[in-house]
């Protein structure tokens, strides 16, 4: 059986933690920051986990993680 292909866009956006959870970066940080307050921007800098609903879709794009 041939190897499955990894979605390269997803491979650049998601990382798997040591416990198998999927890490992602928050959106809305790189653009129009003047109107966002300091606390909001600080929160957007931190990585977040993919929600339970989306984990199945992300794992399908990253078959060998």
Chimera marker file (.cmm) of the C-alpha trace (Angstrom):
<marker_set name="trace">
<marker id="1" x="0.000" y="0.000" z="0.000" r="1" g="1" b="0" radius="0.5"/>
<marker id="2" x="1.444" y="3.428" z="-0.888" r="1" g="1" b="0" radius="0.5"/>
<marker id="3" x="2.348" y="5.994" z="1.713" r="1" g="1" b="0" radius="0.5"/>
<marker id="4" x="-0.278" y="8.583" z="2.593" r="1" g="1" b="0" radius="0.5"/>
<marker id="5" x="0.460" y="12.206" z="1.740" r="1" g="1" b="0" radius="0.5"/>
<marker id="6" x="0.690" y="14.818" z="4.477" r="1" g="1" b="0" radius="0.5"/>
<marker id="7" x="-1.078" y="18.107" z="3.804" r="1" g="1" b="0" radius="0.5"/>
<marker id="8" x="1.932" y="20.442" z="3.706" r="1" g="1" b="0" radius="0.5"/>
<marker id="9" x="-0.070" y="23.533" z="4.661" r="1" g="1" b="0" radius="0.5"/>
<marker id="10" x="-1.316" y="21.781" z="7.787" r="1" g="1" b="0" radius="0.5"/>
<marker id="11" x="2.163" y="20.470" z="8.614" r="1" g="1" b="0" radius="0.5"/>
<marker id="12" x="3.426" y="24.068" z="8.767" r="1" g="1" b="0" radius="0.5"/>
<marker id="13" x="0.547" y="25.255" z="10.964" r="1" g="1" b="0" radius="0.5"/>
<marker id="14" x="0.152" y="22.492" z="13.553" r="1" g="1" b="0" radius="0.5"/>
<marker id="15" x="2.520" y="20.737" z="15.959" r="1" g="1" b="0" radius="0.5"/>
<marker id="16" x="1.841" y="17.719" z="18.145" r="1" g="1" b="0" radius="0.5"/>
<marker id="17" x="2.615" y="17.941" z="21.866" r="1" g="1" b="0" radius="0.5"/>
<marker id="18" x="4.315" y="15.185" z="23.849" r="1" g="1" b="0" radius="0.5"/>
<marker id="19" x="0.912" y="13.963" z="25.058" r="1" g="1" b="0" radius="0.5"/>
<marker id="20" x="-0.522" y="13.830" z="21.556" r="1" g="1" b="0" radius="0.5"/>
<marker id="21" x="-2.590" y="17.013" z="21.590" r="1" g="1" b="0" radius="0.5"/>
<marker id="22" x="-2.422" y="19.349" z="18.600" r="1" g="1" b="0" radius="0.5"/>
<marker id="23" x="-1.077" y="22.865" z="19.056" r="1" g="1" b="0" radius="0.5"/>
<marker id="24" x="-1.989" y="25.834" z="16.858" r="1" g="1" b="0" radius="0.5"/>
<marker id="25" x="-1.362" y="29.565" z="16.771" r="1" g="1" b="0" radius="0.5"/>
<marker id="26" x="-4.123" y="32.124" z="17.263" r="1" g="1" b="0" radius="0.5"/>
<marker id="27" x="-5.416" y="34.134" z="14.337" r="1" g="1" b="0" radius="0.5"/>
<marker id="28" x="-5.884" y="37.936" z="14.127" r="1" g="1" b="0" radius="0.5"/>
<marker id="29" x="-2.475" y="38.827" z="15.571" r="1" g="1" b="0" radius="0.5"/>
<marker id="30" x="-0.502" y="39.924" z="12.530" r="1" g="1" b="0" radius="0.5"/>
<marker id="31" x="-2.874" y="42.547" z="11.145" r="1" g="1" b="0" radius="0.5"/>
<marker id="32" x="-4.459" y="45.845" z="12.333" r="1" g="1" b="0" radius="0.5"/>
<marker id="33" x="-3.082" y="45.717" z="15.846" r="1" g="1" b="0" radius="0.5"/>
<marker id="34" x="-3.596" y="49.381" z="16.718" r="1" g="1" b="0" radius="0.5"/>
<marker id="35" x="-7.240" y="48.918" z="17.676" r="1" g="1" b="0" radius="0.5"/>
<marker id="36" x="-6.663" y="45.780" z="19.767" r="1" g="1" b="0" radius="0.5"/>
<marker id="37" x="-5.836" y="46.308" z="23.417" r="1" g="1" b="0" radius="0.5"/>
<marker id="38" x="-2.651" y="45.083" z="25.027" r="1" g="1" b="0" radius="0.5"/>
<marker id="39" x="-4.199" y="42.152" z="26.905" r="1" g="1" b="0" radius="0.5"/>
<marker id="40" x="-5.873" y="40.823" z="23.780" r="1" g="1" b="0" radius="0.5"/>
<marker id="41" x="-2.639" y="40.978" z="21.766" r="1" g="1" b="0" radius="0.5"/>
<marker id="42" x="-0.714" y="39.257" z="24.532" r="1" g="1" b="0" radius="0.5"/>
<marker id="43" x="-3.254" y="36.446" z="24.559" r="1" g="1" b="0" radius="0.5"/>
<marker id="44" x="-3.058" y="36.054" z="20.790" r="1" g="1" b="0" radius="0.5"/>
<marker id="45" x="0.736" y="35.554" z="20.951" r="1" g="1" b="0" radius="0.5"/>
<marker id="46" x="0.390" y="32.337" z="22.909" r="1" g="1" b="0" radius="0.5"/>
<marker id="47" x="-0.188" y="29.003" z="21.193" r="1" g="1" b="0" radius="0.5"/>
<marker id="48" x="-3.502" y="27.282" z="21.776" r="1" g="1" b="0" radius="0.5"/>
<marker id="49" x="-4.860" y="23.759" z="21.368" r="1" g="1" b="0" radius="0.5"/>
<marker id="50" x="-7.101" y="22.641" z="18.528" r="1" g="1" b="0" radius="0.5"/>
<marker id="51" x="-10.687" y="22.153" z="19.715" r="1" g="1" b="0" radius="0.5"/>
<marker id="52" x="-12.024" y="18.623" z="20.188" r="1" g="1" b="0" radius="0.5"/>
<marker id="53" x="-14.390" y="19.049" z="17.242" r="1" g="1" b="0" radius="0.5"/>
<marker id="54" x="-11.546" y="19.814" z="14.805" r="1" g="1" b="0" radius="0.5"/>
<marker id="55" x="-8.978" y="17.260" z="16.023" r="1" g="1" b="0" radius="0.5"/>
<marker id="56" x="-10.303" y="14.563" z="13.688" r="1" g="1" b="0" radius="0.5"/>
<marker id="57" x="-9.983" y="16.823" z="10.633" r="1" g="1" b="0" radius="0.5"/>
<marker id="58" x="-6.451" y="17.894" z="11.517" r="1" g="1" b="0" radius="0.5"/>
<marker id="59" x="-5.312" y="14.321" z="12.169" r="1" g="1" b="0" radius="0.5"/>
<marker id="60" x="-6.639" y="13.343" z="8.745" r="1" g="1" b="0" radius="0.5"/>
<marker id="61" x="-4.378" y="15.990" z="7.190" r="1" g="1" b="0" radius="0.5"/>
<marker id="62" x="-1.394" y="14.829" z="9.302" r="1" g="1" b="0" radius="0.5"/>
<marker id="63" x="-1.508" y="11.020" z="9.001" r="1" g="1" b="0" radius="0.5"/>
<marker id="64" x="1.864" y="10.208" z="10.600" r="1" g="1" b="0" radius="0.5"/>
<marker id="65" x="1.568" y="12.251" z="13.813" r="1" g="1" b="0" radius="0.5"/>
<link id1="1" id2="2" r="1" g="1" b="0" radius="0.2"/>
<link id1="2" id2="3" r="1" g="1" b="0" radius="0.2"/>
<link id1="3" id2="4" r="1" g="1" b="0" radius="0.2"/>
<link id1="4" id2="5" r="1" g="1" b="0" radius="0.2"/>
<link id1="5" id2="6" r="1" g="1" b="0" radius="0.2"/>
<link id1="6" id2="7" r="1" g="1" b="0" radius="0.2"/>
<link id1="7" id2="8" r="1" g="1" b="0" radius="0.2"/>
<link id1="8" id2="9" r="1" g="1" b="0" radius="0.2"/>
<link id1="9" id2="10" r="1" g="1" b="0" radius="0.2"/>
<link id1="10" id2="11" r="1" g="1" b="0" radius="0.2"/>
<link id1="11" id2="12" r="1" g="1" b="0" radius="0.2"/>
<link id1="12" id2="13" r="1" g="1" b="0" radius="0.2"/>
<link id1="13" id2="14" r="1" g="1" b="0" radius="0.2"/>
<link id1="14" id2="15" r="1" g="1" b="0" radius="0.2"/>
<link id1="15" id2="16" r="1" g="1" b="0" radius="0.2"/>
<link id1="16" id2="17" r="1" g="1" b="0" radius="0.2"/>
<link id1="17" id2="18" r="1" g="1" b="0" radius="0.2"/>
<link id1="18" id2="19" r="1" g="1" b="0" radius="0.2"/>
<link id1="19" id2="20" r="1" g="1" b="0" radius="0.2"/>
<link id1="20" id2="21" r="1" g="1" b="0" radius="0.2"/>
<link id1="21" id2="22" r="1" g="1" b="0" radius="0.2"/>
<link id1="22" id2="23" r="1" g="1" b="0" radius="0.2"/>
<link id1="23" id2="24" r="1" g="1" b="0" radius="0.2"/>
<link id1="24" id2="25" r="1" g="1" b="0" radius="0.2"/>
<link id1="25" id2="26" r="1" g="1" b="0" radius="0.2"/>
<link id1="26" id2="27" r="1" g="1" b="0" radius="0.2"/>
<link id1="27" id2="28" r="1" g="1" b="0" radius="0.2"/>
<link id1="28" id2="29" r="1" g="1" b="0" radius="0.2"/>
<link id1="29" id2="30" r="1" g="1" b="0" radius="0.2"/>
<link id1="30" id2="31" r="1" g="1" b="0" radius="0.2"/>
<link id1="31" id2="32" r="1" g="1" b="0" radius="0.2"/>
<link id1="32" id2="33" r="1" g="1" b="0" radius="0.2"/>
<link id1="33" id2="34" r="1" g="1" b="0" radius="0.2"/>
<link id1="34" id2="35" r="1" g="1" b="0" radius="0.2"/>
<link id1="35" id2="36" r="1" g="1" b="0" radius="0.2"/>
<link id1="36" id2="37" r="1" g="1" b="0" radius="0.2"/>
<link id1="37" id2="38" r="1" g="1" b="0" radius="0.2"/>
<link id1="38" id2="39" r="1" g="1" b="0" radius="0.2"/>
<link id1="39" id2="40" r="1" g="1" b="0" radius="0.2"/>
<link id1="40" id2="41" r="1" g="1" b="0" radius="0.2"/>
<link id1="41" id2="42" r="1" g="1" b="0" radius="0.2"/>
<link id1="42" id2="43" r="1" g="1" b="0" radius="0.2"/>
<link id1="43" id2="44" r="1" g="1" b="0" radius="0.2"/>
<link id1="44" id2="45" r="1" g="1" b="0" radius="0.2"/>
<link id1="45" id2="46" r="1" g="1" b="0" radius="0.2"/>
<link id1="46" id2="47" r="1" g="1" b="0" radius="0.2"/>
<link id1="47" id2="48" r="1" g="1" b="0" radius="0.2"/>
<link id1="48" id2="49" r="1" g="1" b="0" radius="0.2"/>
<link id1="49" id2="50" r="1" g="1" b="0" radius="0.2"/>
<link id1="50" id2="51" r="1" g="1" b="0" radius="0.2"/>
<link id1="51" id2="52" r="1" g="1" b="0" radius="0.2"/>
<link id1="52" id2="53" r="1" g="1" b="0" radius="0.2"/>
<link id1="53" id2="54" r="1" g="1" b="0" radius="0.2"/>
<link id1="54" id2="55" r="1" g="1" b="0" radius="0.2"/>
<link id1="55" id2="56" r="1" g="1" b="0" radius="0.2"/>
<link id1="56" id2="57" r="1" g="1" b="0" radius="0.2"/>
<link id1="57" id2="58" r="1" g="1" b="0" radius="0.2"/>
<link id1="58" id2="59" r="1" g="1" b="0" radius="0.2"/>
<link id1="59" id2="60" r="1" g="1" b="0" radius="0.2"/>
<link id1="60" id2="61" r="1" g="1" b="0" radius="0.2"/>
<link id1="61" id2="62" r="1" g="1" b="0" radius="0.2"/>
<link id1="62" id2="63" r="1" g="1" b="0" radius="0.2"/>
<link id1="63" id2="64" r="1" g="1" b="0" radius="0.2"/>
<link id1="64" id2="65" r="1" g="1" b="0" radius="0.2"/>
</marker_set>
